[in-house]
């Protein structure tokens, strides 16, 4: 791939809203190829401070039912529309890849660097999905930070959800949004 093709691909990245992602999802072999690309991230100390949990098929709806119950526990006065939104969060895209940070707090590599590595995996997975012709969206929301959800998904004590990467076939072409001007963000260091 020439530099121009590579930069063109990077410049075409967009998030496709999860509600606009349908079948087909990547098959298991394609998903593994996507994950092979996603794990090629900076990783100080070669700790591999991340893992994946895929959510497909009926498991998406079972998770949605759990989230609706948990949402009601968190706020007994929540409107039914809020509860229903949580119930349906994982029902749109046919595949959700949960990127989980596996942090080692006592390691010489700072926890923040480990977390950044896991975040890079999320972004690389978005790029890989698009490279294979799929759409994807990186989402979190309250359930990414809720201890009961982490327990329900089988996370360990030093594991944290970094993102739910919703993947599927785009139902429509998403218009690009305004992007920041990098020249306006760049400064020179002047000692």
N, C-alpha and C positions, 0 to 999 in steps of 0.2 A: 504494500500500500504506500503510495507516495505521501509526502508530507501534506500536500494540498488535500488529498482525500481524507487523511486522518484528521486534519484541522476542520475540514468541512463536516465530518461526522460529529466532532465535538461541538461545533457551532450549531448543529441541528438538534441538540438534545432539548427535549421538552418533557414536562410531566404530563401524563395523560390521567385525568381524574379517574379514580377507581370506579366510579359509577359508569364510566365510558369504556370499561375494559370487559370484553366477553371472551367466549371460547373462539378458537382453541387457545389453551395455555401451552407453554413449552412442554414437550414430552420429557420423560425422565432423562434421556440421553442428552437432549438439548439443555435441560436445566443444569446437568453436571458440567457441560461445556461452558455455560454462562458462569457457573460458580468457579470453574478453573480460571476464568479471566478475572473474576471479582477478588480472588485471593491474592492477586499479584499487586499488593499494596505495600507501602512502606511499613516495616514492622521491626522497630528497634528491639534488639535482643532475640529476634525470631521466636517470640512468645506465642504467636498465633492466638491473640487475645479475643477470639470470636468463634462462634459456631452458628449453625443454621437450624431452623425448625420450619419445615414446610407445612402449610395448611392448605388442603385441597378438598374438593367434593363435599360430602356431608359434614366433615370436620369443621368446615367454615360455619355451617349453620349451628352446630353444637356449640362452638365458641360464641356465636352470636347470642344464643340462649343464655349462656353463662354470663356474658357481658350485660345483658338486659337485667338479670337478677342482681348482679353486682352493682349496676348503676342505681337500681332501686334501693339497695342497701346503703350506698353512699349518700343518696338523697331521697328519702321516703316521700318527699313532696314534689319530685320531678314530674314534669308534664309527660303524658303518654307519648307525645311526639319525640321527646328526648330519649325515652326508653326504647322506642321503636327504632330511632336512628342508631342507637348502640347495638340493637339486635341485628340490624342489617349491614353494619359496617364491613363485615367480611364476606358478604354474600354476593357482591358484584363481580370482582375480579375472580377468575377461576383458580388462581394460584396466589398465595401470599407466602413470601419467604421472610420469616422473622430472623433478623440479624441480632444475635445476642452477644454482648461483650462479656468475655470471661476474664475478669480483672484479677490481678495478683497484687494486692495492696502492699505487701512487704518486699516486693521485688525492686531492684535498683532502677528499673525503668519506671518513671513516674506513671501513676494511674492515668493522668490526663493523656499521656502519649499512647497508652494502651487503648483508651477510649477513642482517641483520634484515629487510630488504626481501624477500629471497628466502624467508625463513621466513613472512612475511606472505602471500606468494603461496600457499604450501602451505595455510595455514589458509583463505584465501579460496577456494581450489579445493575444499576439503572442504565449505565452505558452499554453493558453487555446485552441487556434485554433489547434495547433499541437496535443494537448491532445485528441481532437475530430477527429483527422485524416485528418485535413486540412493543407494546406500550407498557409503561410502568410509572408508579407513583410511590414515593417514600412518605409514609405517614407515621405519626406517633399517637397523639391525643392522650387522654388521661390513662388509658389502659396500658400504655407503655411504662408508666411510672407507678402503677398500683401493685402493692405487695401481694394482694390476693390473686390478681391476674398472673403475676410471676409464679406464684405457687401452683396455680391451676395448670400453667404451661410447663411445669417441671423445672424451673430455673433453680440453680444452686444459690448459695448464700452470696457469693461474689459475682453473680451474673446479673446483667441488666439488659433490658430490651433497648436497642439503639434505634431500630426502625422496623416497621412492617412494610415490606416492599411488595406492593400489589402489582401483579403481572398478568397480562392477557393481550388479546388482540384488540386494537383500538376500534371503536364503533364509529368514530369520526376523526377528522383531521383537526388537531388542536392548534389554534392560532398561537403564534409566539407572543410573548409578553415583552414589555419594555425591559431592557437590560441596562445595568449600570454602565457608565462610561469608564473603562479602566484607566484612561489618562487622568480623569478627575480623582481617582482613588490612589494614584501613584505619587509618592513624594520622594525626594532625594534626602538622604542622610547628610547633614552638614555639621561636621564636628566644630 
